[in-house]
Amino acid sequence: MHIPDLDDLVLDHDDETGLEELGRRRLSDGPWSTMAFLVRTRSGPEAPWEGPFLWLHRYQKVAQGWKLVSRFHTTEPQQLQRLMEALGTWIPND
């Protein structure tokens, strides 16, 4: 599947699909672009929401638009917390 423009990218999110997008950031531009999504999920319409989770998607510019090439999804909220802690110690706040 190709996406004509990354600004038009929509993750399926509604009560039926069990996915809700909480935020997004474009981390890099160019022929290879990375998008970060903050999402929460649930296993069914009556199930409780879980998350938040971080999804990193890498897209490549092709003749038809943009193609999803790779993705990384955290699978538990603690992973996102540990990632935030690691970045906080690796990157000075000066």
C-alpha positions in Angstrom: 0.0 0.0 0.0 1.3 3.4 -0.9 0.4 6.7 0.8 0.3 9.7 -1.5 1.4 12.2 1.1 2.7 11.6 4.7 0.7 14.6 5.9 -2.5 12.7 4.8 -1.4 9.6 6.7 -4.3 8.3 8.9 -4.0 5.4 11.3 -7.2 3.5 11.6 -8.6 4.7 14.9 -12.1 4.2 16.2 -14.0 2.1 18.7 -14.3 -0.8 16.4 -10.6 -1.2 15.4 -9.3 -0.8 18.9 -6.7 1.8 18.0 -6.6 5.5 19.0 -3.9 7.9 18.0 -2.9 10.2 20.8 -0.2 12.1 19.0 2.3 12.1 16.1 5.6 13.6 15.2 7.6 13.5 12.0 11.2 12.8 13.2 12.9 13.0 9.8 12.3 14.3 6.3 13.7 13.4 2.9 13.5 10.3 0.7 13.4 8.3 3.9 11.1 9.7 6.6 10.4 8.5 10.1 7.1 9.0 11.9 6.5 8.5 15.6 3.0 7.8 16.8 1.7 7.7 20.4 -1.3 5.3 20.5 -3.4 3.3 22.8 -5.1 0.0 21.9 -7.8 -2.4 23.1 -8.7 -5.9 22.1 -12.4 -5.2 21.5 -15.2 -2.6 21.8 -15.9 -3.4 25.4 -12.3 -4.0 26.5 -10.3 -1.4 28.5 -7.8 0.8 26.7 -4.1 -0.2 27.1 -1.1 2.0 26.6 0.2 4.4 25.7 2.5 2.7 23.2 5.2 4.2 20.9 5.0 3.2 17.2 8.0 4.2 15.0 7.3 3.8 11.2 9.9 4.3 8.5 8.7 5.4 5.0 10.5 5.5 1.7 9.6 7.9 -1.1 8.6 6.0 -4.2 7.1 7.0 -7.6 3.6 6.3 -6.2 4.0 8.3 -3.0 5.3 6.8 0.3 5.8 3.1 1.1 6.0 1.7 4.7 9.3 -0.1 4.9 9.7 -0.9 8.6 8.1 -0.4 11.9 8.8 -0.8 15.6 6.0 -0.9 18.2 6.5 -1.0 22.0 4.3 -3.7 23.5 3.9 -2.5 27.0 3.7 0.9 28.6 6.8 0.2 30.8 8.9 0.1 27.6 7.9 3.7 26.7 8.7 4.8 30.3 12.1 3.1 30.2 12.9 4.7 26.8 12.0 8.1 28.1 14.3 7.5 31.1 17.1 6.4 28.9 16.8 9.4 26.6 16.7 11.7 29.7 20.1 10.3 30.8 21.7 10.2 27.4 20.7 13.7 26.2 21.7 16.6 28.5 19.0 19.2 29.2 21.5 22.1 28.9 
